[in-house]
Amino acid sequence: MSSFRRELAFSYGLLIVVIFAVSAWSIYHLVHLGRAIDVILINNYKSIVAAENMKEALECQDSAAMFFLASHAEQARQQADDNSARFDREYQIAANNLIEEGEAEIVADIEARYRTYQRDLRSFLASSTPDVAAKLSADYFDRLGPDFLALKNRIDDLLHLNQDAMVRANDRAIAVSKRAEMSTAAMAVLALSLTLIFAWRFTRYVVSPITVLTDKARRIGEGDLDQHIDTSSRDEIGVLAFEFNRMAARLRDLRRSDYGRLLVEQKKSDAVIDSIYEPVIVTDARGRMIKINHAGRVLFDDTPGNGGHGGELSLSGVAGGEQILRAVRDAVAMQRPIAAEDSAALVPLRVGGAERSFRLRATPMRDSDGHLLGAVTVLEDITALAELDKLKTEFISVASAKLKEPLRSLQLALHAVIEGGAGELNGQQSSMLEDARENAERLDELMRDLLELAEIESGALKLATERLRPVELARDAVERFQFAAESRHIKLENNVWPDLPWVIADRKAVARVFENLLANALRHTARDGHVTVEASERVGRVLFSVRDTGGGISEEHVPLLFRRFVQVGDNPGGTGLGLALVKRLVEAQGGQVSVESRLGEGSTFSFSLPVGGPSSVKRA
């Protein structure tokens, strides 16, 4: 048997011995107390009962003498015989239960007096002249009566002797009981003390090494492999400590052997990141920077106010740093890439005295088990593209503005001709002019979308953000399109609940977003279909969704949906700028857009808006 098992067996054995000792001690005192009580209940009680019965039998014999005096001779003799036998029986009980000092002399005296009384009583009852009242009375009062009283007094002496003995026995039983209580209590306290001391010692012997082992294991789990347990025990605890020490040593050896390979892999990883031409920043889940490549260090070291080269960089206080940190927090919170295309995603930085534009892209970083580690942020230099896009936007803005007035004149002229202002038209002319007016209206819609898109991309659009209730935004949008949905026999539902948190947004911009999404949903949903507006709370955001039961979108077209002039489906309509405008408007308010769709299963367009904030904020 091993040492630990011996210790455990010894502890259980000691506990059994203690329990047995306390139990034996209690049983001993209970037996002793029971014997003391037996003395009271059996011995003295027998003598007392016998004395009482003898007195009763004696009194009945005296009553028989009275009956004889009353001339009831036969009844008197019968009663005397019956109680004489009864007296003899009780006397034998008393004579056979002599336990008290002086009791034998009293019993012997009772026997002698009773024999005398019996002889006189028999003689009294055997008289043939019971009618001689004077003589019988003289015999009773001179001889029989005094014998009766003397015998009765002697029986009382026997009774009192046993009663006093019973009282003394009761006192002894009480004393024995108190001694038993005190001794049993002392024995229990002693046993409990020994048990507690042993339990404390044994627990310390067993639990302390386990506690140390647990603490060492926790430190190893935290990466500190320089752990060792000192123990001289040879039991299971000692074996466990020995194996633990061997495991720790093995882990240290493995770490030393793997350290070189890890170092090489880390250097390769650092070299790959440093070789990337664009600035790359790696941050943890809290936004703290843990790695930046050479291009990024050069970029931020050259940024004014960073404090020179070669030191540890912090994004806080660096030009563009807050914007990068915000993108990192959004990527971690939403757990998806943040890669906006509008001006809000551009980080303007001064490099070598020149203003350059960088497009910000933040992607969540996960390990092989899918656990979120942080984010990787890439700054793409798009200065040339930004300049070209700016020129294109300005051209579109100028061209749209210049074309707006001629287009208005053309629409008015078409309206006047169609309404008969230039004379009556035949059917073919009316049809051609109606097509021309419809195309002019589409062209006008296209010009409005182009102008609005140009305003957003140039930063000229002023957004008046305020705290808004999601249920009101959705209700207003659904009410505007309810008639159009009913006319197409499409069920339009609003499933936005009023308990959602308030959002920070521009009311007109959100209405424009809903207008484009609902118009697209109704356009691509067949008769008797469903279009549903929903909203749910996410981390710091409210996600709005427009779900339809239309034909859906093929997987290869989904990534192209939010580009300009892209139209998909069998019933395109529109200008091809609606979804692009939706994306720019949502991102300008700090949100994100997304789409989920499959052919034959409908589409769900979603956009998010930030929660809470001040009651009214003006932002360009």
Salt bridges, closest charged atoms under 4 A:
GLU56 OE1 - ARG86 NH2 3.08
GLU59 OE2 - LYS152 NZ 3.24
GLU74 OE2 - ARG77 NH1 3.67
ASP81 OD1 - ARG122 NH1 2.35
ASP88 OD1 - ARG115 NH1 3.79
GLU100 OE1 - ARG168 NH2 3.49
ASP109 OD2 - ARG113 NE 3.12
ASP109 OD2 - ARG154 NE 2.70
ASP120 OD1 - ARG143 NH1 2.98
ASP139 OD2 - LYS135 NZ 3.27
ASP156 OD1 - LYS55 NZ 2.78
ASP157 OD2 - ARG154 NH1 3.08
ASP215 OD1 - ARG218 NH2 2.64
ASP215 OD2 - ARG219 NE 3.22
GLU222 OE2 - ARG218 NH1 3.06
ASP226 OD1 - ARG255 NH2 3.98
ASP230 OD1 - HIS228 NE2 3.26
GLU236 OE2 - ARG5 NE 3.99
GLU243 OE1 - ARG246 NH2 2.91
ASP253 OD1 - ARG256 NH2 2.35
ASP258 OD1 - ARG261 NH2 2.02
ASP270 OD1 - LYS291 NZ 3.49
ASP284 OD2 - ARG288 NE 2.87
ASP301 OD2 - HIS309 ND1 3.41
ASP330 OD1 - ARG541 NH2 3.26
GLU341 OE1 - ARG359 NH1 3.07
GLU341 OE2 - ARG361 NH2 3.60
GLU355 OE1 - ARG350 NH2 3.46
ASP367 OD2 - HIS371 ND1 3.41
GLU380 OE1 - ARG359 NH2 3.22
GLU380 OE1 - ARG361 NE 3.52
ASP381 OD2 - ARG356 NE 2.91
ASP389 OD1 - LYS392 NZ 3.08
ASP389 OD1 - ARG564 NH2 3.62
GLU434 OE2 - ARG437 NH2 3.13
ASP444 OD2 - ARG448 NH1 2.68
ASP449 OD1 - ARG512 NH2 2.56
GLU452 OE1 - ARG512 NE 2.90
GLU457 OE1 - ARG564 NH1 3.19
GLU457 OE2 - ARG584 NE 3.34
GLU472 OE2 - ARG469 NH1 3.90
GLU493 OE2 - LYS491 NZ 3.16
GLU515 OE2 - ARG512 NH1 3.89
GLU534 OE1 - ARG547 NH2 2.88
GLU587 OE2 - LYS583 NZ 2.79
